[in-house]
Amino acid sequence: MQRHTRRDFLKTTGAAAAAAGLGQFGAGGPVVKAAERKYDISLAGWSLHRTIGDGEGKTPQLDMPKLARDEFDIGAIELVNQMMPASDAAYVKQLGKNAADNDVDIILIMIDREGSVGAAERDERIDAVQRHSRWIDIAADLGCHTIRLNWAGAPENVMEDEGALDDFINRSVRAFSILCDRGDEKDINVTIENHGGPSSHIGALERLMKAVDHERFGTLPDFGNFPRDESGKHSVDIYDSIDRMMPYAKAVSAKCYDFDDAGNETTLDFERIMKLVVDKHDYHGHIGIEYEGNRLSEFDGIKACKKLLERLRG
C-alpha cells in the first residue's frame, strides 16, 4: 500500500488561483474559488467511540481499518489513543498490517491524558514531553504525518488574567519546541486542536504558534470546539477563528452534529467553512469526519457527513 508522507499533505500554493473561475469575497478578504475543490476525506476515530471498544458487541480497534473501508469506503483514518487497548510494539504492528491489508492509511493520532505540557511544575512538563514523545514514535511506526495533543496545564480562568496567560504561554514554548524537534527526527507534525481552554481562543493560540515558531508546529482546526456562553451560543466568531487557524493547519477536523433533509449540517455553515479552508487557504489535505451527534447513529452520521463533504468538493 502506498504510504503518504508529510509532503503529500502540505498545502500546494497557487493551485487554486491557476484553476480559478470567479473571484469572491469572504471573511478576511477576496477568495478565489477553483472549479473543483481538491481535498481528501478521512475518518476520525472519535466518530466511532460508541462502536469501538473491548466489551461484548463492540468492534475491536484493530478492525477499524476494515470498518472504514467496507462500511464507508474511506481510505484514511485518524486514531484516538484512549480508544486503543494497547500500544506495545506487537499491537502497533498488527494495527499497521490491518490498515495495509485494507488499503487504508493511518494519518494521525489524537493524544489525550498524557500529561500537561503547560503545567506550572517543571517535572510535570518534562513527564508530559516524555510521554508524548513515545506517541511520536508510534505515529511514525504507523505511517502517520501528525499527532494532536492538548494544550493543557492552564490555571482556572486563565483567559481573564493576562499575566497568568503570559506565564502559561511562556512555559509551554520549551515543551512544544522539544516535541517538534523530536517530530523533525521522525517526520511527524505536532498540532494543537481547539479542544477547550486557551486552545479554543484564537488570540492565545496564535500567540503560542508565533512563540514556538517551528515548521513542525501547527493547528488542527475543529469546526465545533469553540467556547459557548450560558445560553449555548458561541461566544466567539467561529468562522473568524477557523480562518485564523488555517495558516498553521496540518490537518482539519469536520465536526458535525446533525443534518437536515437536504443533507446540510444544521449547526454549522459547511459551505462557508469550505470557502475559508479550501478556497481561501488553499488546503488540499485530509478533512476528517468527526461525528458527535445523538439523533443519527454513528454510522448514519458518518455517512451523512461524508456525503456533504463530497458534495461540497464539487
TORMI-350364 format. One line per 4 residues: number of its first residue (from 1); for each residue x, y, z of N, C-alpha, C. Coordinates in steps of 0.1 Angstrom, whole numbers, always signed. Layout:
N
NUM	X Y Z X Y Z X Y Z; ... .
This chain:
314
1	+8 -12 +0 +0 +0 +0 +9 +12 +0; +5 +22 -8 +13 +35 -8 +11 +42 +4; +22 +46 +11 +21 +54 +23 +23 +69 +20; +15 +77 +24 +17 +92 +22 +27 +97 +32 .
5	+35 +106 +27 +44 +113 +36 +39 +127 +39; +46 +134 +48 +42 +147 +52 +40 +156 +40; +48 +154 +30 +48 +163 +18 +35 +161 +10; +29 +149 +11 +17 +147 +4 +5 +155 +9 .
9	+7 +160 +22 -4 +167 +29 -2 +182 +30; +10 +187 +25 +13 +201 +26 +4 +208 +16; +0 +220 +20 -8 +228 +11 +0 +232 -2; -5 +230 -13 +1 +235 -25 -2 +249 -28 .
13	+7 +257 -32 +5 +271 -34 +2 +275 -48; -8 +283 -50 -11 +288 -63 -20 +279 -71; -23 +267 -66 -31 +258 -75 -45 +263 -77; -51 +268 -66 -65 +273 -68 -65 +285 -77 .
17	-56 +294 -76 -56 +306 -84 -54 +302 -99; -46 +292 -102 -44 +288 -116 -56 +282 -122; -65 +276 -114 -77 +270 -119 -89 +279 -116; -87 +291 -113 -98 +300 -108 -109 +302 -118 .
21	-121 +303 -113 -132 +307 -121 -135 +321 -118; -143 +323 -106 -147 +337 -103 -141 +341 -90; -138 +353 -88 -133 +359 -76 -145 +361 -67; -144 +358 -54 -155 +360 -44 -149 +367 -32 .
25	-158 +372 -24 -153 +379 -12 -158 +371 +0; -149 +367 +10 -153 +360 +22 -148 +368 +33; -149 +362 +45 -143 +368 +57 -128 +369 +56; -124 +382 +57 -109 +384 +57 -104 +388 +43 .
29	-113 +389 +33 -108 +394 +20 -112 +386 +8; -107 +389 -3 -111 +381 -15 -107 +367 -15; -116 +359 -20 -115 +344 -21 -115 +340 -35; -106 +332 -40 -106 +327 -53 -110 +313 -53 .
33	-121 +309 -59 -127 +296 -59 -123 +288 -71; -118 +276 -69 -115 +268 -81 -127 +261 -85; -127 +256 -98 -139 +249 -103 -142 +237 -95; -132 +230 -89 -134 +218 -81 -125 +219 -69 .
37	-130 +217 -57 -122 +217 -45 -115 +204 -44; -102 +204 -41 -94 +192 -40 -90 +190 -26; -96 +180 -20 -92 +175 -6 -97 +161 -5; -90 +154 +4 -94 +140 +7 -102 +140 +20 .
41	-109 +128 +22 -117 +127 +33 -112 +115 +42; -111 +118 +55 -106 +108 +64 -117 +106 +75; -115 +96 +83 -125 +92 +94 -118 +93 +107; -122 +102 +116 -117 +103 +129 -123 +92 +138 .
45	-114 +86 +146 -118 +75 +154 -129 +79 +164; -130 +91 +169 -140 +95 +178 -154 +94 +173; -156 +94 +160 -169 +92 +154 -174 +79 +157; -166 +69 +161 -170 +56 +164 -167 +52 +178 .
49	-167 +62 +187 -163 +59 +201 -174 +50 +208; -186 +50 +203 -196 +41 +209 -196 +27 +203; -190 +26 +191 -190 +14 +183 -177 +6 +187; -166 +13 +188 -153 +6 +191 -150 +5 +206 .
53	-146 -7 +210 -143 -9 +224 -139 -24 +227; -138 -27 +239 -134 -40 +243 -146 -49 +248; -157 -43 +250 -168 -51 +256 -176 -59 +246; -186 -66 +251 -194 -75 +242 -202 -67 +232 .
57	-202 -71 +220 -209 -64 +209 -201 -52 +204; -189 -50 +209 -181 -38 +204 -172 -43 +193; -169 -34 +184 -159 -36 +173 -145 -34 +178; -136 -43 +178 -122 -41 +182 -116 -30 +175 .
61	-107 -22 +181 -100 -11 +175 -92 -17 +163; -87 -29 +164 -79 -35 +153 -87 -36 +140; -100 -36 +141 -109 -38 +130 -113 -24 +124; -109 -13 +130 -113 +0 +124 -109 +2 +110 .
65	-97 -2 +105 -94 +0 +91 -104 -8 +82; -107 -20 +85 -116 -28 +77 -130 -21 +77; -134 -16 +89 -147 -10 +90 -148 +3 +82; -137 +11 +82 -137 +23 +74 -138 +20 +60 .
69	-131 +10 +55 -131 +7 +41 -144 +0 +37; -149 -10 +44 -160 -18 +40 -173 -10 +42; -175 -3 +53 -188 +3 +56 -189 +17 +50; -178 +25 +49 -178 +38 +45 -170 +41 +32 .
73	-162 +32 +28 -153 +34 +16 -144 +46 +18; -139 +47 +30 -129 +57 +34 -115 +51 +35; -106 +57 +29 -92 +52 +28 -82 +58 +38; -86 +66 +47 -77 +72 +57 -84 +73 +70 .
77	-77 +70 +81 -83 +71 +94 -74 +78 +104; -80 +84 +114 -73 +91 +125 -76 +84 +138; -66 +80 +145 -68 +72 +157 -69 +82 +169; -75 +76 +180 -76 +83 +193 -69 +74 +203 .
81	-58 +79 +209 -50 +69 +218 -58 +63 +229; -68 +70 +234 -76 +65 +245 -86 +54 +241; -88 +52 +228 -96 +41 +222 -88 +29 +219; -74 +30 +221 -66 +19 +218 -63 +11 +231 .
85	-67 -2 +231 -65 -10 +243 -50 -13 +246; -41 -11 +237 -27 -14 +239 -19 -5 +229; -6 -3 +232 +2 +5 +223 +16 -1 +223; +17 -14 +226 +30 -20 +225 +34 -23 +211 .
89	+46 -27 +209 +51 -29 +195 +43 -39 +187; +39 -50 +194 +32 -61 +187 +18 -56 +182; +11 -48 +191 -2 -43 +188 -1 -33 +177; +9 -24 +178 +10 -13 +167 +13 -20 +154 .
93	+22 -30 +154 +25 -37 +141 +12 -44 +135; +4 -50 +144 -8 -56 +139 -18 -46 +133; -19 -35 +140 -28 -24 +136 -23 -19 +122; -10 -17 +121 -5 -12 +108 -7 -22 +97 .
97	-6 -35 +100 -8 -46 +90 -23 -46 +86; -32 -44 +95 -46 -44 +92 -50 -33 +83; -43 -21 +86 -46 -10 +77 -41 -12 +63; -29 -18 +62 -23 -21 +49 -32 -31 +41 .
101	-36 -41 +48 -44 -52 +42 -57 -46 +36; -62 -35 +42 -75 -29 +37 -73 -16 +29; -60 -14 +25 -57 -2 +17 -62 +11 +24; -58 +12 +37 -62 +23 +45 -50 +29 +51 .
105	-48 +43 +50 -37 +50 +56 -41 +54 +70; -32 +53 +80 -34 +59 +93 -27 +72 +93; -34 +83 +93 -27 +96 +90 -23 +104 +103; -30 +102 +114 -27 +109 +126 -32 +102 +138 .
109	-27 +106 +150 -32 +101 +163 -35 +113 +172; -47 +113 +177 -52 +123 +187 -48 +118 +201; -40 +126 +208 -34 +121 +221 -42 +129 +232; -47 +121 +242 -53 +127 +254 -47 +120 +266 .
113	-48 +127 +277 -44 +122 +291 -30 +117 +291; -21 +124 +285 -7 +121 +286 +1 +132 +292; -5 +139 +301 +2 +150 +309 +0 +164 +303; +4 +174 +311 +2 +188 +307 +15 +194 +303 .
117	+16 +197 +290 +29 +204 +285 +30 +218 +291; +19 +224 +295 +20 +237 +301 +18 +238 +316; +21 +227 +323 +19 +226 +337 +29 +236 +344; +24 +241 +356 +32 +250 +363 +45 +244 +368 .
121	+45 +231 +372 +56 +224 +377 +65 +219 +366; +78 +221 +366 +87 +217 +356 +87 +202 +354; +87 +195 +365 +88 +180 +364 +75 +175 +357; +64 +181 +358 +52 +177 +351 +54 +179 +336 .
125	+60 +191 +333 +62 +194 +319 +72 +183 +312; +82 +180 +320 +92 +170 +315 +85 +157 +313; +77 +153 +322 +70 +140 +321 +60 +140 +309; +53 +151 +307 +44 +152 +295 +52 +151 +282 .
129	+63 +157 +281 +71 +157 +269 +76 +142 +267; +80 +135 +277 +85 +122 +275 +73 +113 +271; +62 +114 +276 +50 +106 +273 +45 +109 +259; +45 +121 +255 +41 +125 +241 +51 +121 +231 .
133	+64 +121 +235 +75 +117 +226 +73 +102 +221; +68 +94 +231 +66 +80 +228 +55 +79 +217; +45 +87 +217 +34 +87 +207 +39 +92 +194; +49 +101 +194 +55 +105 +181 +61 +92 +174 .
137	+68 +84 +182 +74 +72 +177 +64 +62 +172; +53 +61 +179 +42 +52 +175 +36 +57 +162; +34 +70 +161 +28 +76 +149 +37 +73 +137; +50 +75 +139 +59 +72 +128 +59 +57 +124 .
141	+58 +48 +133 +57 +34 +130 +44 +31 +122; +34 +38 +124 +21 +36 +117 +20 +44 +104; +30 +51 +101 +29 +59 +88 +22 +72 +89; +19 +77 +101 +12 +89 +102 +20 +101 +98 .
145	+14 +113 +96 +21 +125 +94 +20 +135 +106; +11 +132 +115 +8 +142 +126 +3 +135 +138; +6 +141 +150 -1 +139 +162 -8 +151 +167; -19 +150 +174 -26 +161 +180 -25 +159 +195 .
149	-20 +169 +202 -21 +169 +217 -28 +181 +222; -31 +180 +235 -38 +191 +242 -29 +201 +248; -33 +214 +247 -26 +224 +254 -31 +226 +268; -26 +217 +276 -31 +215 +290 -21 +221 +300 .
153	-27 +224 +312 -19 +229 +323 -22 +244 +327; -32 +250 +320 -35 +264 +323 -43 +265 +337; -40 +275 +344 -48 +277 +356 -62 +281 +353; -71 +279 +363 -85 +283 +360 -87 +297 +358 .
157	-96 +301 +348 -99 +315 +345 -86 +322 +339; -78 +314 +332 -66 +320 +327 -69 +330 +316; -80 +329 +309 -83 +339 +299 -88 +352 +304; -90 +353 +317 -94 +365 +324 -82 +372 +331 .
161	-71 +366 +330 -59 +371 +337 -47 +372 +327; -44 +384 +322 -34 +385 +312 -20 +380 +317; -17 +383 +329 -4 +378 +335 -3 +363 +335; -14 +357 +339 -14 +342 +340 -13 +336 +326 .
165	-20 +342 +316 -19 +337 +302 -5 +339 +297; +2 +350 +300 +16 +352 +296 +25 +341 +301; +23 +338 +314 +31 +328 +321 +29 +314 +315; +16 +311 +312 +12 +298 +306 +18 +297 +292 .
169	+17 +307 +284 +23 +306 +271 +39 +304 +272; +45 +312 +280 +59 +312 +281 +65 +299 +285; +58 +292 +295 +63 +280 +300 +59 +268 +291; +50 +270 +281 +46 +260 +272 +56 +259 +260 .
173	+62 +270 +257 +70 +271 +245 +81 +260 +244; +89 +259 +255 +100 +250 +256 +96 +235 +253; +85 +231 +260 +80 +218 +258 +76 +215 +244; +68 +224 +238 +64 +222 +224 +76 +222 +215 .
177	+86 +230 +217 +98 +231 +209 +105 +217 +209; +106 +211 +221 +113 +198 +222 +105 +188 +214; +92 +188 +216 +84 +178 +209 +85 +180 +194; +86 +192 +189 +87 +195 +175 +100 +190 +169 .
181	+111 +192 +177 +124 +187 +173 +124 +172 +172; +117 +165 +182 +115 +151 +181 +107 +147 +168; +97 +155 +166 +89 +153 +154 +97 +154 +141; +106 +163 +141 +115 +165 +130 +123 +152 +127 .
185	+128 +146 +137 +136 +134 +136 +127 +122 +130; +114 +123 +132 +105 +112 +128 +96 +116 +117; +97 +128 +111 +89 +133 +101 +74 +133 +105; +72 +138 +117 +58 +139 +123 +56 +153 +128 .
189	+44 +158 +124 +40 +172 +128 +34 +171 +142; +35 +182 +150 +29 +183 +163 +18 +194 +162; +6 +191 +165 -5 +200 +164 -13 +202 +176; -20 +213 +177 -30 +216 +187 -43 +218 +181 .
193	-53 +211 +186 -67 +213 +182 -74 +223 +191; -83 +231 +186 -91 +239 +195 -100 +229 +203; -96 +226 +216 -101 +215 +223 -104 +219 +238; -108 +232 +239 -111 +237 +253 -100 +245 +258 .
197	-103 +254 +268 -93 +262 +274 -87 +272 +265; -75 +277 +267 -69 +287 +258 -68 +282 +243; -68 +269 +241 -66 +264 +227 -79 +268 +219; -90 +270 +225 -102 +274 +218 -104 +289 +216 .
201	-94 +297 +221 -94 +311 +220 -83 +315 +210; -87 +320 +198 -77 +321 +187 -66 +331 +191; -68 +341 +198 -58 +350 +202 -47 +344 +209; -50 +335 +219 -40 +328 +227 -33 +318 +219 .
205	-40 +311 +210 -34 +301 +202 -24 +307 +192; -28 +318 +186 -19 +325 +176 -6 +329 +183; -7 +334 +195 +5 +338 +203 +14 +326 +205; +8 +315 +208 +16 +303 +210 +23 +298 +197 .
209	+16 +298 +186 +21 +294 +174 +33 +303 +170; +32 +316 +172 +42 +325 +168 +54 +324 +178; +52 +321 +190 +63 +320 +200 +71 +307 +198; +64 +296 +194 +72 +283 +192 +79 +285 +178 .
213	+72 +289 +168 +78 +292 +155 +86 +281 +150; +80 +269 +148 +87 +257 +143 +79 +252 +132; +86 +248 +121 +79 +242 +109 +70 +231 +112; +73 +223 +122 +66 +211 +126 +53 +214 +134 .
217	+53 +226 +140 +42 +230 +149 +30 +236 +141; +18 +232 +145 +7 +237 +137 -6 +235 +145; -17 +237 +138 -30 +236 +143 -38 +224 +137; -48 +220 +144 -58 +211 +138 -72 +217 +140 .
221	-76 +226 +131 -89 +233 +133 -100 +223 +133; -108 +224 +144 -120 +216 +145 -132 +226 +144; -142 +223 +135 -153 +232 +132 -161 +235 +144; -161 +226 +154 -171 +228 +165 -166 +232 +179 .
225	-154 +230 +182 -149 +231 +196 -145 +246 +199; -155 +254 +199 -153 +268 +203 -161 +272 +215; -157 +282 +223 -164 +285 +236 -179 +289 +233; -187 +286 +243 -201 +290 +242 -205 +297 +255 .
229	-215 +306 +254 -219 +313 +266 -230 +305 +274; -236 +311 +284 -245 +303 +292 -258 +299 +284; -261 +306 +274 -273 +303 +266 -270 +292 +256; -257 +288 +254 -253 +277 +245 -248 +283 +231 .
233	-249 +296 +230 -244 +302 +217 -229 +304 +218; -223 +303 +206 -208 +305 +206 -205 +320 +210; -195 +321 +219 -191 +333 +224 -180 +340 +216; -175 +333 +206 -165 +338 +197 -170 +336 +183 .
237	-165 +343 +173 -168 +342 +159 -161 +329 +154; -168 +318 +152 -161 +306 +149 -155 +306 +135; -161 +313 +126 -156 +314 +112 -143 +322 +112; -143 +333 +119 -130 +341 +120 -120 +332 +127 .
241	-123 +325 +137 -113 +316 +144 -108 +306 +135; -116 +299 +127 -112 +289 +118 -102 +295 +107; -107 +307 +102 -99 +314 +92 -85 +317 +98; -84 +321 +110 -71 +325 +116 -62 +312 +120 .
245	-69 +301 +122 -62 +289 +125 -55 +282 +112; -62 +285 +101 -58 +278 +89 -43 +280 +84; -38 +292 +86 -24 +294 +81 -14 +284 +88; -18 +278 +99 -9 +269 +107 -14 +255 +105 .
249	-25 +252 +98 -31 +239 +98 -23 +228 +91; -22 +217 +98 -16 +205 +93 -26 +194 +90; -38 +196 +95 -50 +187 +93 -62 +195 +97; -74 +190 +93 -87 +196 +96 -97 +186 +100 .
253	-105 +190 +110 -115 +181 +116 -129 +187 +114; -137 +180 +106 -150 +184 +103 -160 +179 +113; -161 +186 +124 -171 +183 +135 -185 +185 +130; -193 +175 +132 -207 +176 +128 -216 +170 +138 .
257	-229 +175 +139 -238 +170 +149 -251 +165 +143; -257 +172 +133 -269 +167 +128 -271 +173 +114; -281 +167 +106 -282 +171 +92 -297 +172 +89; -301 +182 +80 -315 +183 +76 -318 +174 +64 .
261	-330 +175 +59 -334 +167 +48 -327 +169 +35; -321 +181 +34 -313 +184 +22 -298 +179 +24; -295 +174 +35 -281 +169 +37 -272 +179 +43; -277 +191 +47 -268 +201 +52 -267 +200 +67 .
265	-255 +203 +73 -253 +203 +87 -261 +214 +93; -268 +211 +104 -278 +221 +109 -272 +231 +119; -260 +229 +124 -255 +238 +134 -243 +246 +128; -237 +242 +117 -226 +249 +111 -228 +251 +96 .
269	-223 +262 +91 -224 +265 +77 -212 +259 +70; -213 +247 +66 -201 +240 +60 -197 +247 +47; -206 +252 +39 -202 +259 +27 -193 +271 +30; -197 +278 +40 -189 +290 +44 -175 +285 +49 .
273	-175 +274 +56 -162 +269 +62 -153 +264 +50; -159 +257 +41 -151 +253 +29 -145 +264 +21; -152 +275 +20 -147 +287 +13 -134 +292 +20; -134 +291 +33 -122 +295 +41 -111 +285 +40 .
277	-115 +272 +43 -104 +262 +45 -98 +259 +31; -106 +257 +21 -100 +253 +8 -98 +264 -1; -109 +272 -4 -108 +283 -14 -98 +294 -10; -99 +298 +2 -91 +310 +7 -77 +305 +10 .
281	-76 +294 +18 -63 +290 +24 -56 +279 +16; -63 +274 +5 -56 +265 -4 -52 +252 +3; -61 +247 +12 -58 +235 +19 -63 +223 +10; -54 +213 +8 -58 +202 +0 -54 +188 +7 .
285	-53 +188 +20 -50 +176 +27 -63 +169 +30; -63 +161 +41 -75 +154 +45 -83 +163 +54; -96 +161 +52 -106 +167 +61 -113 +155 +68; -111 +154 +81 -116 +143 +89 -130 +144 +94 .
289	-138 +134 +92 -152 +133 +97 -151 +130 +112; -157 +139 +120 -158 +137 +134 -173 +139 +138; -180 +129 +137 -195 +130 +140 -197 +128 +155; -204 +138 +161 -207 +138 +176 -222 +139 +179 .
293	-230 +136 +169 -244 +138 +171 -251 +126 +179; -263 +128 +183 -271 +118 +190 -283 +113 +183; -289 +122 +174 -301 +118 +167 -298 +106 +157; -288 +108 +149 -285 +97 +140 -275 +87 +147 .
297	-275 +75 +142 -265 +66 +147 -251 +70 +142; -241 +64 +148 -227 +68 +144 -225 +65 +129; -230 +54 +124 -228 +50 +110 -235 +60 +101; -248 +63 +104 -256 +72 +96 -250 +86 +96 .
301	-245 +91 +108 -239 +104 +109 -227 +105 +101; -218 +95 +101 -206 +95 +93 -209 +95 +78; -219 +87 +74 -223 +87 +60 -229 +100 +56; -236 +107 +64 -242 +120 +61 -231 +130 +59 .
305	-222 +130 +68 -211 +140 +67 -202 +137 +55; -199 +124 +52 -192 +121 +40 -199 +126 +27; -212 +124 +27 -220 +128 +15 -219 +143 +14; -220 +151 +25 -219 +165 +24 -205 +170 +20 .
309	-195 +164 +25 -181 +168 +21 -179 +165 +6; -184 +154 +2 -183 +150 -13 -190 +160 -21; -202 +164 -17 -210 +174 -25 -202 +188 -25; -197 +192 -14 -190 +205 -14 -177 +204 -21 .
313	-172 +193 -23 -159 +191 -31 -162 +195 -46; -174 +192 -51 -178 +196 -64 -175 +186 -74 .
